[in-house]
């Protein structure tokens, strides 16, 4: 799978008791490039409609929390 990684990190819960490995980026494995998501070793390439909703939701949360300009 040809990918471009945009995020790769072990993320800790604020309480410190849980963590997960997250990798996120772009994949050209299928005819239409899309987002791939890998969590604790399980990966998938999102259907484009789901990828669009995912990006919109992430941007909305980021904006709400003041992480985006």
N, C-alpha and C positions, 0 to 999 in steps of 0.2 A: 504494500500500500504506500503510494507516494504521499507524503504529508509535509506540512509546515506546522511546526509546534509553536503555539502562541502562549501557552501556559502549561507548566509542569511543576507540581509541588505536592508535598505531603502537607495537608491542611489539618490543623488542630482545631478541635472544638474550643470555644471560649472557656468552657469549664475544665479543659485539659484532659478529660477522661477518654475521649474518642479522637481518632484521626482517620484520614483516608487519603490515598494517592489519587490525584486527579491530573489528567493530561487532556488538553483541549487544543484543537487546531483545525486546519484545512486538509481535506483529503481529495485526491484525484483518482481514487480507486475505481469509482464508477464513472459513467459517461459525463454526468454533471457534477462538478466540484461541489462539495458541501462540507459541513462541520462534522468532525469526528470527536467523539467523547470517550475517554477511557477512565474508568473508576475502579480502583483496586484490581486492575488486570483485566476487567471485562470491557470490551470496546465495541463501538458501533459507529457507522456513518449514517447521520440523520437524513431522512427524506427531506427534500428542500423546503417543503411547506412547514414541517416541524422545526427545521433549522431557523427559518424566518421568525416563527413565533418565539423560539428560544432566545434569539438575539433581541427581539423587541422586549421580552420580559426582563432579560438581564439589564438592558439599558434603562428600563423603567425603574427597576429596583435600585440601580446605581444612581439614577437621578434623584429618587426619593431620599436616599441616604446621603446625598451631597457628594458622591464620589465622582460625578461627571460635571463638567462646566455647563 
